[in-house]
Amino acid sequence: MEESSSQSNKKKVVVVGGGLVGALNACFFAKRGFDVEVFEIREDIRRAKVVKGRSINLALSHRGRQALKHVGMEEKIVSQGIPMHARMIHSLSGKQSPIPYGKKGQFILSVDRANLNKELLTAAEKYPNTKLNFERKLQDLSPETGLMTFARSDGSHEEIKADLIVGCDGAFSAVRKQFLRRSRFNYSQTYIPHGYMELTMPPINGEFAMKPNYLHIWPRNTFMMIALPNLDKTFTCTLFMPFDEFEKITTGDEVIEFFQNYFPDAIPLIGADALKRDYFRLPGQAMVSVKCSPYHIGDKCVLMGDAAHAVVPFYGQGMNAGFEDCIVFEEVMAQFNEDFSAVLPEYTRVRVPDDHAIADLAMYNYIEMRAHVNSKWFLFRKHIDNLLHFLMPKTIIPLYTMVTFTRTRYHEAVERWHWQDKVINRGLLFSATGAVLGGSYLLIKNHSHINKLIVPAEKMWDRLVALWTPSAPALI
């Protein structure tokens, strides 16, 4: 890859964390001409026999693709993903109902986390001004001087000094610990009462066991299971459920009984023996949501990705938001001519409200995925929203479309969604009221049918009153 010319050729950037956002950030900074070093606590996953860490399949959408495009990686990564054009809802009876993500041609991509990380590390390493360091644990750093101390796997230590430290070391960030020692740093973390467990649905006769171009969802009100396709013709199934429900199941027979009650169509596809074995391979894993502010200290230290805003996975935007961080920082650098004393506070000002907005949407969206998709009213409203978007594409844009298929700022998308929701609900209210009054007039003219009006009118009014509560956002 070509190294661009820049006035910042001699400035050194240290990226702490070689995961998805850290590796992509290395590409961004190297492309701009900085001297870049990446320090990762794990071994090089490209050479590891077992890749440690989370393995929830990722849903790559527009924001993430735009970041990959900036460093010439979009086409390659897209070719290694599987398009998902719609959600496929599995009812308890086994009936399958698709809900398209957007207009024809719009889709999200199922991508493999480990493979994507490997590709990004390889891309970063191709820049002559980038160096990757593995099995290096951050021991200490000074945000004022840019001096850092790392521990090697052999017990020795090394010091390195940087003009900019970029913390991309995940939800339990060591870089962020320095922020916690400062006054006026806001921080919160929330564990949801639900955990997740992954199961594998193998191919059948060498082909996918289900239709591959969908994100399959089994919504069961208080919990759910989803399945995303993989290139090897398997599906990664993820069961999301309250921890106390996981703990109630202690034997293989209880696993099968549970699946017979709630996911009967999945048993022959996953396999009863595999279910009994894999359910107990690992306990339910926790999910945390992290918010903090500001994202920077002075002009030498900044947080990005999960280190700044870990989100639960229910809007499919965790990786996409982290990748968009890279673009936003790049845009701010261009605006302020790489003057970090101006870039870092502006990045905080611009990015914090957006990351907080997507964190809230992701937390709320779990209710949507596991419960509301079973509602006929939800499906009706979705059809109304899509119809209005078709008729007035610039005026009415569904929230999911804004979040997933545009780079509309997250907090602006939420504000616009609330406004649209109010307008649409009032329109439905007036239309329904007109229909009720018109029906009333006709029935009143016929006195013998007056009693037929009362009960339907009461039910209609209850529904209309409920409309004034904003509806939930669309699911992943």
Phi, psi and omega in degrees: 000145183283143174266123183283153175280141182199153178291349186261020185306327185266356178283139183254129176245128175251121177260118178267112183114120181252028176282204186299307184288322179297315180294319178293320178300321178302319178297315180300310182292320179294319179299328181278352174105004178287156170275115191244135170232137178249132177241122184235134183288331181276169172288168179295114185294343178288343180244355183284142176285323178234125179271116180274153177118185183293149180228014176303129177304151183252146176252105181274128179229196193304315184298315179294321180295323179295323178293317178296322179299324183299330180251018175074024184250353188299308186301318181295314182291320179299322180294341181259008178250170179243119180296138174238109186274344185200166168273143173246111184272124178259115178280169181297331180281350181101354178294139180246130182229120180278144173234106183301149180286327183192215178288166178304132180096347178271133181205162170250164185245133171276118181234152180274123184302309184296317180296319179297318179298318179298316181297320181290322177296318179296319178296318179297320184292340180288341177284130181294342181262021180237137176231131179257132179237124181248162182055047177236119182255126179293123179260319183201156174207152175245109179297337181284317184260341184080013180273132181231151175239127179242142175263131176274166181294338180273004178095349179280171182232155174221148178247146179213145181243139184228153171282334178214129175254125181246110181276106177236038189257034165084182186298335180249045188306129173286328178295319182295337178301329177293326178293323183294341178279353184262152173281160177062029172250118181270133182212137173212147172225142183228122172268127176281156184284006181251146174245179177227153179219135182259139177228156182246132175257110186284165175295157173243119184054038176080004181236165177303139179287338177226173177299127190280335188269040179220154165265110185277134182228131172250088183279127182229037173070292180265353177203177181197167171231143175235162177217129178242142183281150176240159182296335180276015177075010173267168168243137169268114180263133179237120179265119177254125188200152175303143182302323182293335175286320175303317186289340179289337184266113187239350181228161178299321179295325178290328175298312181296319178299317179299313181291326176296327181283326190239330181226054187299327182288345181274340185299308180293338181279322177276321182103128184299316181295319179296321178299313180300324183280310190285334181300327184259007180294317176221146175289170176302135183263147184278157176232131185237145173245129183239132172233142174206168179189137001281174180268002184222159168235121178057224181240018185231358185215132181214150179253142175217165178066211183299335178298330179262328189202070174294136180232154175287158195276015193273001170244000179065030185241002182302303178295317182299320178294319178296318177295322180293332174308318182298317179294315182299316179297320177299316180295320179291322176300318179295322181294321185250021172054039175063024175276099187299333179294336176260326184295313188295312178295327178291322177300315177301312183301318184283319194271327185304310182298329180288316181292325176294324180294316182288330175297318179293317179299318181295321179296316183287332189289342178299322178297319180300313187291319187271346186229306191292334180294346176279351187272132175294328179294320177301314181294322178298313180296324179295319177297319178298312180301316181293322178296314180295325177295323178294319182283326182227071189299335181265344183263315181246115178233119180305146181305315183299322178296315180299318183287318191264328187245010175220175172252025172307132181304138186305313185290330176288325177298318179295316180298317180293321178300316179298318179296312180299319182299318180294317180296313182294317180297322178293322177298316178294322179298312181295320180295314181293321178298318178299320179294319180294316181294321178296318178294323179299316182299316182294320182287324179296327177297333179250091187303332183290345182250011186299323183293338180290345183279326196298303185296311178302322181294320178297317179295320179297317182295320176302318179295319182294320178298320180297334181298335185287347173274124183304139179284163180284159178289165181287154185278171182299000000 
